C-alpha cells in the first residue's frame, strides 16, 4: 500500500474541517495528515485541531498571517519539504504527497461510479507507484447548491498530486506542481468532490472574510466588477461570489451534466435531457472506441462524452 502524506491550509473551516479529517484519516490514517492553521479563532475549529493533534496529525500554527494565506503555494511547499526531511531522518519516505484544500475530498472514477473507499483509491495509487511525474486530477466535481449528493464537473479545474521527494514548487491553487524533473504529468482516474458551493449567505460571508480591504467592504457592484477584472487584486476570483444573486447562484449548473455520488445509490446522471441511470455496458456498446480509453467509461462520459453528445442508451441513440 502506498504511503501518502496529505497537507492542507485552512482557517476557521469548522464543519468542513471535520469532514476533511474524517475522510482523509479513513484513507491514509491521522498520522499522515498535516494541517497548516492560518490563525483560526473559531471554537469548533480549534477543538478539531486539538483532537487531530492528539490523534497523531501534524498541526502547524506559525503561518497565521494574511500574507501567508496569499502565499499558500510557498507555505505548503515549505511544509512538505520539512515533513519529508523529518520522515527521511526516521528512515521513512512518502510515495505521494497530496496538497489539497479543506473543501476537497479525494475520490476515484470506477467503471460504475465515483468511489470514496480506501480500496478503490489505494488501487489507483498502487498503479502509479514509482512514477516521477505529477499525478493529475483531471477535473473536479463541484457540489450543486441546494442539491445534496449532486455534483457537476469542472473539466478545466485540474489539480496535482506529487511523487515523494520530487517537489520543487507549488502554485497557490495546487493546480500545476513543478517537480525536480519538470512539470510533466499523467492524467489519472482520481477526482475531487469540491464542496466549494456553500449556502448563499455563507458563500458571501466567506468571500468577504478572505478578501483584503478595501475589497472586502465594497458593496458597489460596478466597483466590484472592476476589481474582479483586475489581476492585481489579491483573491480577485472571490469577487465573483459577491456579484451573483441568490437565484443566479442556485441555477449555475442548470445547463450542465450533474452526477449523483452516493454509496447507497446507483450512479444517476441528470442534464437538461433528463435523468438517466448510468450503465457502463450500454455506453461501451454504443461507443466501442471508448474501450480503448484508459480511464474508464464513466470518466470518459463525464470528461468529454456528454459535451460530444454521445448516446448513453439504445433509446437515446435512436431518438438522436
LOTI-319198 format. One record per residue (C-alpha): residue number from 1; residue in three letters; x, z, y. Coordinates in nm, 2 decimals, m for minus. Each point is the difference from the previous one (the first is absolute). Layout:
residues N
<seq->NUM&type->ALA&xx->X&zz->Z&yy->Y>
...
***
This chain:
residues 320
<seq->1&type->UNK&xx->0.00&zz->0.00&yy->0.00>
<seq->2&type->UNK&xx->0.13&zz->m0.09&yy->0.34>
<seq->3&type->UNK&xx->0.11&zz->0.27&yy->0.24>
<seq->4&type->UNK&xx->m0.18&zz->m0.05&yy->0.33>
<seq->5&type->UNK&xx->0.04&zz->0.18&yy->0.34>
<seq->6&type->UNK&xx->m0.29&zz->m0.02&yy->0.24>
<seq->7&type->UNK&xx->0.05&zz->0.07&yy->0.37>
<seq->8&type->UNK&xx->m0.26&zz->0.02&yy->0.28>
<seq->9&type->UNK&xx->0.00&zz->0.10&yy->0.36>
<seq->10&type->UNK&xx->m0.32&zz->0.17&yy->0.14>
<seq->11&type->UNK&xx->m0.15&zz->0.22&yy->0.26>
<seq->12&type->UNK&xx->m0.32&zz->0.20&yy->m0.04>
<seq->13&type->UNK&xx->m0.14&zz->m0.22&yy->m0.27>
<seq->14&type->UNK&xx->m0.19&zz->0.28&yy->m0.17>
<seq->15&type->UNK&xx->m0.24&zz->m0.14&yy->m0.26>
<seq->16&type->UNK&xx->0.19&zz->m0.32&yy->m0.02>
<seq->17&type->UNK&xx->0.32&zz->0.19&yy->m0.08>
<seq->18&type->UNK&xx->m0.19&zz->0.19&yy->m0.28>
<seq->19&type->UNK&xx->m0.10&zz->m0.33&yy->m0.16>
<seq->20&type->UNK&xx->0.35&zz->m0.14&yy->0.04>
<seq->21&type->UNK&xx->0.16&zz->0.30&yy->m0.17>
<seq->22&type->UNK&xx->m0.25&zz->0.00&yy->m0.29>
<seq->23&type->UNK&xx->0.05&zz->m0.37&yy->m0.06>
<seq->24&type->UNK&xx->0.38&zz->m0.03&yy->0.02>
<seq->25&type->UNK&xx->0.06&zz->0.33&yy->m0.18>
<seq->26&type->UNK&xx->m0.21&zz->m0.13&yy->m0.29>
<seq->27&type->UNK&xx->0.21&zz->m0.31&yy->m0.01>
<seq->28&type->UNK&xx->0.35&zz->0.12&yy->0.05>
<seq->29&type->UNK&xx->m0.02&zz->0.39&yy->0.01>
<seq->30&type->UNK&xx->0.02&zz->0.22&yy->0.31>
<seq->31&type->UNK&xx->0.37&zz->0.04&yy->m0.02>
<seq->32&type->UNK&xx->0.04&zz->m0.38&yy->0.07>
<seq->33&type->UNK&xx->m0.19&zz->0.02&yy->0.33>
<seq->34&type->UNK&xx->0.14&zz->0.04&yy->0.35>
<seq->35&type->UNK&xx->m0.21&zz->0.06&yy->0.31>
<seq->36&type->UNK&xx->0.15&zz->m0.04&yy->0.35>
<seq->37&type->UNK&xx->m0.22&zz->0.21&yy->0.22>
<seq->38&type->UNK&xx->m0.03&zz->m0.13&yy->0.36>
<seq->39&type->UNK&xx->m0.09&zz->0.33&yy->0.16>
<seq->40&type->UNK&xx->m0.34&zz->0.08&yy->m0.16>
<seq->41&type->UNK&xx->m0.21&zz->0.29&yy->0.14>
<seq->42&type->UNK&xx->m0.32&zz->m0.05&yy->m0.19>
<seq->43&type->UNK&xx->m0.06&zz->0.30&yy->m0.23>
<seq->44&type->UNK&xx->m0.11&zz->m0.19&yy->m0.31>
<seq->45&type->UNK&xx->0.31&zz->m0.23&yy->0.03>
<seq->46&type->UNK&xx->0.24&zz->0.29&yy->0.04>
<seq->47&type->UNK&xx->m0.15&zz->0.18&yy->m0.31>
<seq->48&type->UNK&xx->0.03&zz->m0.33&yy->m0.20>
<seq->49&type->UNK&xx->0.36&zz->m0.03&yy->0.10>
<seq->50&type->UNK&xx->0.07&zz->0.35&yy->m0.11>
<seq->51&type->UNK&xx->m0.17&zz->m0.06&yy->m0.33>
<seq->52&type->UNK&xx->0.19&zz->m0.32&yy->m0.06>
<seq->53&type->UNK&xx->0.33&zz->0.17&yy->0.08>
<seq->54&type->UNK&xx->m0.07&zz->0.29&yy->m0.23>
<seq->55&type->UNK&xx->m0.09&zz->m0.26&yy->m0.27>
<seq->56&type->UNK&xx->0.34&zz->m0.17&yy->0.03>
<seq->57&type->UNK&xx->m0.05&zz->m0.27&yy->0.26>
<seq->58&type->UNK&xx->0.24&zz->m0.04&yy->0.28>
<seq->59&type->UNK&xx->m0.14&zz->0.07&yy->0.35>
<seq->60&type->UNK&xx->0.22&zz->m0.10&yy->0.29>
<seq->61&type->UNK&xx->m0.11&zz->0.15&yy->0.34>
<seq->62&type->UNK&xx->0.28&zz->m0.09&yy->0.24>
<seq->63&type->UNK&xx->m0.13&zz->m0.35&yy->0.09>
<seq->64&type->UNK&xx->m0.28&zz->0.14&yy->0.22>
<seq->65&type->UNK&xx->0.01&zz->m0.20&yy->0.32>
<seq->66&type->UNK&xx->m0.21&zz->m0.30&yy->0.12>
<seq->67&type->UNK&xx->0.33&zz->m0.20&yy->0.01>
<seq->68&type->UNK&xx->0.06&zz->0.08&yy->m0.37>
<seq->69&type->UNK&xx->m0.35&zz->m0.14&yy->m0.08>
<seq->70&type->UNK&xx->0.07&zz->m0.32&yy->0.20>
<seq->71&type->UNK&xx->0.33&zz->m0.03&yy->m0.19>
<seq->72&type->UNK&xx->m0.16&zz->0.06&yy->m0.34>
<seq->73&type->UNK&xx->0.20&zz->m0.27&yy->m0.17>
<seq->74&type->UNK&xx->0.33&zz->0.15&yy->0.10>
<seq->75&type->UNK&xx->m0.11&zz->0.36&yy->m0.08>
<seq->76&type->UNK&xx->m0.13&zz->m0.09&yy->m0.35>
<seq->77&type->UNK&xx->0.32&zz->m0.20&yy->m0.07>
<seq->78&type->UNK&xx->0.21&zz->0.31&yy->0.09>
<seq->79&type->UNK&xx->m0.22&zz->0.22&yy->m0.22>
<seq->80&type->UNK&xx->0.03&zz->m0.24&yy->m0.30>
<seq->81&type->UNK&xx->0.38&zz->m0.02&yy->0.04>
<seq->82&type->UNK&xx->0.02&zz->0.38&yy->0.01>
<seq->83&type->UNK&xx->m0.22&zz->0.05&yy->m0.30>
<seq->84&type->UNK&xx->0.18&zz->m0.26&yy->m0.20>
<seq->85&type->UNK&xx->0.34&zz->0.16&yy->0.08>
<seq->86&type->UNK&xx->m0.14&zz->0.34&yy->m0.11>
<seq->87&type->UNK&xx->m0.12&zz->m0.15&yy->m0.33>
<seq->88&type->UNK&xx->0.33&zz->m0.17&yy->m0.05>
<seq->89&type->UNK&xx->0.18&zz->0.34&yy->0.03>
<seq->90&type->UNK&xx->m0.23&zz->0.12&yy->m0.28>
<seq->91&type->UNK&xx->0.10&zz->m0.30&yy->m0.22>
<seq->92&type->UNK&xx->m0.35&zz->m0.15&yy->0.05>
<seq->93&type->UNK&xx->m0.13&zz->m0.32&yy->0.15>
<seq->94&type->UNK&xx->m0.33&zz->m0.15&yy->0.10>
<seq->95&type->UNK&xx->m0.09&zz->m0.34&yy->m0.15>
<seq->96&type->UNK&xx->m0.24&zz->m0.07&yy->0.29>
<seq->97&type->UNK&xx->m0.09&zz->0.15&yy->0.34>
<seq->98&type->UNK&xx->m0.34&zz->m0.04&yy->0.15>
<seq->99&type->UNK&xx->m0.02&zz->0.04&yy->0.38>
<seq->100&type->UNK&xx->m0.37&zz->0.02&yy->0.06>
<seq->101&type->UNK&xx->m0.25&zz->0.11&yy->0.26>
<seq->102&type->UNK&xx->m0.23&zz->0.30&yy->m0.06>
<seq->103&type->UNK&xx->m0.31&zz->m0.21&yy->m0.01>
<seq->104&type->UNK&xx->0.13&zz->m0.24&yy->m0.27>
<seq->105&type->UNK&xx->m0.05&zz->0.07&yy->m0.38>
<seq->106&type->UNK&xx->0.19&zz->m0.21&yy->m0.25>
<seq->107&type->UNK&xx->m0.19&zz->m0.20&yy->m0.25>
<seq->108&type->UNK&xx->0.06&zz->m0.30&yy->m0.22>
<seq->109&type->UNK&xx->m0.20&zz->m0.31&yy->m0.08>
<seq->110&type->UNK&xx->m0.08&zz->m0.03&yy->m0.37>
<seq->111&type->UNK&xx->m0.19&zz->m0.28&yy->m0.18>
<seq->112&type->UNK&xx->m0.33&zz->0.18&yy->0.05>
<seq->113&type->UNK&xx->0.03&zz->0.21&yy->0.32>
<seq->114&type->UNK&xx->0.22&zz->0.20&yy->0.23>
<seq->115&type->UNK&xx->0.15&zz->0.30&yy->m0.18>
<seq->116&type->UNK&xx->0.12&zz->0.33&yy->0.14>
<seq->117&type->UNK&xx->0.11&zz->0.14&yy->m0.33>
<seq->118&type->UNK&xx->0.36&zz->0.11&yy->m0.08>
<seq->119&type->UNK&xx->0.02&zz->m0.21&yy->m0.31>
<seq->120&type->UNK&xx->m0.08&zz->m0.33&yy->0.17>
<seq->121&type->UNK&xx->0.21&zz->0.07&yy->0.31>
<seq->122&type->UNK&xx->0.30&zz->0.11&yy->m0.20>
<seq->123&type->UNK&xx->m0.03&zz->m0.31&yy->m0.22>
<seq->124&type->UNK&xx->0.05&zz->m0.21&yy->0.32>
<seq->125&type->UNK&xx->0.30&zz->0.20&yy->0.11>
<seq->126&type->UNK&xx->0.15&zz->m0.02&yy->m0.35>
<seq->127&type->UNK&xx->m0.02&zz->m0.38&yy->0.01>
<seq->128&type->UNK&xx->0.21&zz->0.00&yy->0.32>
<seq->129&type->UNK&xx->0.27&zz->0.25&yy->m0.09>
<seq->130&type->UNK&xx->0.35&zz->m0.12&yy->0.08>
<seq->131&type->UNK&xx->m0.11&zz->m0.24&yy->0.27>
<seq->132&type->UNK&xx->0.21&zz->m0.01&yy->0.32>
<seq->133&type->UNK&xx->m0.27&zz->m0.15&yy->0.23>
<seq->134&type->UNK&xx->m0.29&zz->0.15&yy->0.19>
<seq->135&type->UNK&xx->m0.32&zz->0.04&yy->m0.21>
<seq->136&type->UNK&xx->m0.26&zz->m0.15&yy->0.23>
<seq->137&type->UNK&xx->m0.35&zz->0.14&yy->0.01>
<seq->138&type->UNK&xx->m0.15&zz->m0.34&yy->0.09>
<seq->139&type->UNK&xx->m0.33&zz->0.12&yy->0.15>
<seq->140&type->UNK&xx->m0.18&zz->0.32&yy->0.08>
<seq->141&type->UNK&xx->m0.37&zz->0.08&yy->m0.07>
<seq->142&type->UNK&xx->m0.15&zz->0.16&yy->0.32>
<seq->143&type->UNK&xx->m0.30&zz->0.23&yy->m0.04>
<seq->144&type->UNK&xx->m0.32&zz->m0.13&yy->0.13>
<seq->145&type->UNK&xx->m0.15&zz->0.23&yy->0.27>
<seq->146&type->UNK&xx->m0.31&zz->0.18&yy->m0.13>
<seq->147&type->UNK&xx->0.02&zz->m0.14&yy->m0.35>
<seq->148&type->UNK&xx->0.18&zz->0.24&yy->m0.23>
<seq->149&type->UNK&xx->0.19&zz->m0.16&yy->m0.28>
<seq->150&type->UNK&xx->0.00&zz->m0.35&yy->0.15>
<seq->151&type->UNK&xx->0.31&zz->m0.16&yy->0.13>
<seq->152&type->UNK&xx->0.09&zz->m0.33&yy->0.16>
<seq->153&type->UNK&xx->0.34&zz->m0.18&yy->m0.03>
<seq->154&type->UNK&xx->0.24&zz->m0.05&yy->0.29>
<seq->155&type->UNK&xx->0.20&zz->m0.28&yy->m0.15>
<seq->156&type->UNK&xx->0.27&zz->0.00&yy->0.26>
<seq->157&type->UNK&xx->0.06&zz->0.38&yy->0.00>
<seq->158&type->UNK&xx->0.29&zz->0.02&yy->m0.24>
<seq->159&type->UNK&xx->0.21&zz->0.31&yy->m0.05>
<seq->160&type->UNK&xx->0.34&zz->0.07&yy->m0.17>
<seq->161&type->UNK&xx->0.12&zz->0.23&yy->m0.28>
<seq->162&type->UNK&xx->0.38&zz->0.02&yy->m0.04>
<seq->163&type->UNK&xx->0.23&zz->0.04&yy->m0.30>
<seq->164&type->UNK&xx->0.20&zz->0.32&yy->0.00>
<seq->165&type->UNK&xx->0.34&zz->m0.01&yy->0.18>
<seq->166&type->UNK&xx->m0.07&zz->m0.33&yy->0.17>
<seq->167&type->UNK&xx->m0.18&zz->0.09&yy->0.33>
<seq->168&type->UNK&xx->0.17&zz->m0.10&yy->0.33>
<seq->169&type->UNK&xx->m0.29&zz->0.02&yy->0.25>
<seq->170&type->UNK&xx->m0.38&zz->0.03&yy->0.03>
<seq->171&type->UNK&xx->m0.23&zz->m0.13&yy->0.27>
<seq->172&type->UNK&xx->m0.26&zz->0.24&yy->0.14>
<seq->173&type->UNK&xx->m0.28&zz->m0.13&yy->m0.23>
<seq->174&type->UNK&xx->0.22&zz->m0.03&yy->m0.31>
<seq->175&type->UNK&xx->m0.10&zz->m0.37&yy->m0.03>
<seq->176&type->UNK&xx->0.34&zz->m0.16&yy->m0.04>
<seq->177&type->UNK&xx->0.28&zz->0.23&yy->m0.12>
<seq->178&type->UNK&xx->0.35&zz->m0.12&yy->0.02>
<seq->179&type->UNK&xx->0.23&zz->0.07&yy->m0.29>
<seq->180&type->UNK&xx->0.37&zz->m0.01&yy->m0.04>
<seq->181&type->UNK&xx->m0.05&zz->m0.34&yy->m0.18>
<seq->182&type->UNK&xx->m0.23&zz->m0.13&yy->0.28>
<seq->183&type->UNK&xx->m0.37&zz->m0.03&yy->0.04>
<seq->184&type->UNK&xx->m0.09&zz->m0.20&yy->m0.31>
<seq->185&type->UNK&xx->m0.32&zz->0.12&yy->m0.18>
<seq->186&type->UNK&xx->m0.22&zz->m0.04&yy->m0.30>
<seq->187&type->UNK&xx->m0.38&zz->0.01&yy->0.02>
<seq->188&type->UNK&xx->m0.15&zz->0.25&yy->m0.24>
<seq->189&type->UNK&xx->m0.35&zz->0.09&yy->m0.12>
<seq->190&type->UNK&xx->0.02&zz->0.32&yy->0.20>
<seq->191&type->UNK&xx->m0.24&zz->0.06&yy->0.28>
<seq->192&type->UNK&xx->m0.10&zz->0.28&yy->0.24>
<seq->193&type->UNK&xx->m0.35&zz->0.13&yy->0.06>
<seq->194&type->UNK&xx->0.04&zz->0.04&yy->0.37>
<seq->195&type->UNK&xx->m0.24&zz->0.26&yy->0.15>
<seq->196&type->UNK&xx->0.06&zz->m0.13&yy->0.35>
<seq->197&type->UNK&xx->m0.36&zz->m0.01&yy->0.10>
<seq->198&type->UNK&xx->m0.11&zz->0.35&yy->0.08>
<seq->199&type->UNK&xx->m0.35&zz->0.08&yy->0.13>
<seq->200&type->UNK&xx->m0.03&zz->m0.16&yy->0.34>
<seq->201&type->UNK&xx->0.03&zz->0.31&yy->0.22>
<seq->202&type->UNK&xx->0.30&zz->0.12&yy->m0.21>
<seq->203&type->UNK&xx->0.16&zz->m0.34&yy->0.03>
<seq->204&type->UNK&xx->m0.01&zz->0.00&yy->0.38>
<seq->205&type->UNK&xx->0.12&zz->0.37&yy->0.02>
<seq->206&type->UNK&xx->0.30&zz->m0.07&yy->m0.22>
<seq->207&type->UNK&xx->0.09&zz->m0.31&yy->0.19>
<seq->208&type->UNK&xx->0.01&zz->0.19&yy->0.33>
<seq->209&type->UNK&xx->0.20&zz->0.28&yy->m0.17>
<seq->210&type->UNK&xx->0.26&zz->m0.24&yy->m0.11>
<seq->211&type->UNK&xx->0.03&zz->m0.19&yy->0.32>
<seq->212&type->UNK&xx->0.22&zz->0.12&yy->0.29>
<seq->213&type->UNK&xx->m0.11&zz->0.04&yy->0.36>
<seq->214&type->UNK&xx->m0.13&zz->m0.18&yy->0.20>
<seq->215&type->UNK&xx->m0.13&zz->m0.21&yy->m0.28>
<seq->216&type->UNK&xx->m0.17&zz->0.29&yy->m0.19>
<seq->217&type->UNK&xx->m0.22&zz->0.10&yy->0.29>
<seq->218&type->UNK&xx->m0.10&zz->m0.35&yy->0.12>
<seq->219&type->UNK&xx->m0.37&zz->m0.08&yy->m0.03>
<seq->220&type->UNK&xx->m0.01&zz->m0.32&yy->0.20>
<seq->221&type->UNK&xx->m0.06&zz->m0.28&yy->m0.25>
<seq->222&type->UNK&xx->0.18&zz->m0.27&yy->0.20>
<seq->223&type->UNK&xx->0.30&zz->0.21&yy->0.04>
<seq->224&type->UNK&xx->m0.01&zz->0.09&yy->m0.37>
<seq->225&type->UNK&xx->m0.01&zz->m0.37&yy->m0.09>
<seq->226&type->UNK&xx->0.31&zz->m0.06&yy->0.22>
<seq->227&type->UNK&xx->0.18&zz->0.29&yy->m0.18>
<seq->228&type->UNK&xx->m0.10&zz->m0.14&yy->m0.34>
<seq->229&type->UNK&xx->0.16&zz->m0.34&yy->0.09>
<seq->230&type->UNK&xx->0.33&zz->0.16&yy->0.13>
<seq->231&type->UNK&xx->0.26&zz->0.03&yy->m0.28>
<seq->232&type->UNK&xx->0.19&zz->0.26&yy->0.21>
<seq->233&type->UNK&xx->m0.29&zz->0.25&yy->m0.03>
<seq->234&type->UNK&xx->0.10&zz->0.25&yy->m0.27>
<seq->235&type->UNK&xx->m0.26&zz->m0.01&yy->m0.28>
<seq->236&type->UNK&xx->m0.20&zz->m0.28&yy->0.17>
<seq->237&type->UNK&xx->m0.16&zz->m0.09&yy->m0.34>
<seq->238&type->UNK&xx->m0.20&zz->0.33&yy->0.03>
<seq->239&type->UNK&xx->m0.17&zz->m0.12&yy->0.32>
<seq->240&type->UNK&xx->m0.21&zz->m0.25&yy->m0.21>
<seq->241&type->UNK&xx->m0.18&zz->0.31&yy->m0.14>
<seq->242&type->UNK&xx->m0.10&zz->0.10&yy->0.36>
<seq->243&type->UNK&xx->m0.14&zz->m0.35&yy->0.08>
<seq->244&type->UNK&xx->m0.26&zz->m0.02&yy->m0.29>
<seq->245&type->UNK&xx->m0.36&zz->0.11&yy->0.03>
<seq->246&type->UNK&xx->m0.14&zz->0.20&yy->m0.30>
<seq->247&type->UNK&xx->m0.21&zz->m0.30&yy->m0.11>
<seq->248&type->UNK&xx->0.30&zz->m0.23&yy->0.01>
<seq->249&type->UNK&xx->0.20&zz->0.25&yy->m0.19>
<seq->250&type->UNK&xx->m0.25&zz->0.04&yy->m0.28>
<seq->251&type->UNK&xx->m0.02&zz->m0.38&yy->m0.03>
<seq->252&type->UNK&xx->0.37&zz->m0.09&yy->m0.02>
<seq->253&type->UNK&xx->m0.01&zz->m0.11&yy->m0.36>
<seq->254&type->UNK&xx->m0.35&zz->m0.16&yy->m0.01>
<seq->255&type->UNK&xx->0.15&zz->m0.34&yy->m0.05>
<seq->256&type->UNK&xx->0.28&zz->0.10&yy->m0.24>
<seq->257&type->UNK&xx->0.03&zz->0.06&yy->m0.37>
<seq->258&type->UNK&xx->m0.05&zz->0.37&yy->m0.10>
<seq->259&type->UNK&xx->0.10&zz->0.16&yy->m0.33>
<seq->260&type->UNK&xx->m0.13&zz->0.33&yy->m0.15>
<seq->261&type->UNK&xx->0.28&zz->0.23&yy->m0.12>
<seq->262&type->UNK&xx->m0.15&zz->0.27&yy->m0.22>
<seq->263&type->UNK&xx->0.12&zz->0.10&yy->m0.34>
<seq->264&type->UNK&xx->m0.36&zz->0.09&yy->m0.10>
<seq->265&type->UNK&xx->m0.13&zz->m0.34&yy->0.09>
<seq->266&type->UNK&xx->0.07&zz->m0.36&yy->m0.11>
<seq->267&type->UNK&xx->0.18&zz->m0.21&yy->0.26>
<seq->268&type->UNK&xx->m0.25&zz->m0.14&yy->0.24>
<seq->269&type->UNK&xx->0.07&zz->m0.26&yy->0.27>
<seq->270&type->UNK&xx->m0.22&zz->m0.06&yy->0.30>
<seq->271&type->UNK&xx->0.01&zz->m0.28&yy->0.26>
<seq->272&type->UNK&xx->m0.25&zz->m0.19&yy->0.22>
<seq->273&type->UNK&xx->m0.09&zz->m0.19&yy->m0.33>
<seq->274&type->UNK&xx->m0.12&zz->0.32&yy->m0.16>
<seq->275&type->UNK&xx->0.10&zz->0.26&yy->m0.26>
<seq->276&type->UNK&xx->0.20&zz->m0.10&yy->m0.32>
<seq->277&type->UNK&xx->0.13&zz->0.20&yy->m0.29>
<seq->278&type->UNK&xx->0.37&zz->m0.10&yy->m0.06>
<seq->279&type->UNK&xx->0.06&zz->m0.19&yy->m0.32>
<seq->280&type->UNK&xx->0.36&zz->m0.09&yy->m0.06>
<seq->281&type->UNK&xx->m0.07&zz->m0.24&yy->m0.29>
<seq->282&type->UNK&xx->m0.27&zz->m0.19&yy->0.19>
<seq->283&type->UNK&xx->0.24&zz->m0.04&yy->0.30>
<seq->284&type->UNK&xx->0.28&zz->m0.12&yy->m0.22>
<seq->285&type->UNK&xx->m0.23&zz->m0.24&yy->m0.19>
<seq->286&type->UNK&xx->m0.11&zz->m0.16&yy->0.33>
<seq->287&type->UNK&xx->0.35&zz->0.00&yy->0.15>
<seq->288&type->UNK&xx->0.25&zz->m0.05&yy->m0.29>
<seq->289&type->UNK&xx->0.29&zz->m0.05&yy->0.23>
<seq->290&type->UNK&xx->m0.02&zz->0.37&yy->0.09>
<seq->291&type->UNK&xx->0.12&zz->0.09&yy->m0.35>
<seq->292&type->UNK&xx->0.35&zz->m0.10&yy->0.13>
<seq->293&type->UNK&xx->m0.03&zz->0.24&yy->0.29>
<seq->294&type->UNK&xx->0.22&zz->0.30&yy->m0.08>
<seq->295&type->UNK&xx->m0.19&zz->0.27&yy->0.18>
<seq->296&type->UNK&xx->m0.33&zz->m0.03&yy->m0.19>
<seq->297&type->UNK&xx->m0.34&zz->m0.16&yy->0.07>
<seq->298&type->UNK&xx->m0.15&zz->0.28&yy->0.22>
<seq->299&type->UNK&xx->0.30&zz->0.01&yy->0.23>
<seq->300&type->UNK&xx->m0.01&zz->m0.38&yy->0.02>
<seq->301&type->UNK&xx->m0.37&zz->0.00&yy->0.10>
<seq->302&type->UNK&xx->0.03&zz->0.27&yy->0.26>
<seq->303&type->UNK&xx->0.32&zz->m0.14&yy->0.15>
<seq->304&type->UNK&xx->m0.09&zz->m0.37&yy->0.01>
<seq->305&type->UNK&xx->m0.28&zz->m0.11&yy->m0.24>
<seq->306&type->UNK&xx->m0.28&zz->0.12&yy->0.22>
<seq->307&type->UNK&xx->0.14&zz->m0.16&yy->0.31>
<seq->308&type->UNK&xx->0.04&zz->m0.33&yy->m0.20>
<seq->309&type->UNK&xx->m0.36&zz->0.01&yy->m0.11>
<seq->310&type->UNK&xx->0.07&zz->0.03&yy->m0.37>
<seq->311&type->UNK&xx->m0.30&zz->0.07&yy->m0.23>
<seq->312&type->UNK&xx->m0.03&zz->0.33&yy->m0.18>
<seq->313&type->UNK&xx->m0.27&zz->m0.09&yy->m0.25>
<seq->314&type->UNK&xx->m0.14&zz->m0.32&yy->m0.16>
<seq->315&type->UNK&xx->m0.32&zz->0.05&yy->0.20>
<seq->316&type->UNK&xx->0.20&zz->0.01&yy->0.33>
<seq->317&type->UNK&xx->0.20&zz->m0.31&yy->m0.12>
<seq->318&type->UNK&xx->m0.32&zz->m0.20&yy->m0.06>
<seq->319&type->UNK&xx->m0.16&zz->0.11&yy->0.33>
<seq->320&type->UNK&xx->0.31&zz->m0.09&yy->0.19>
***
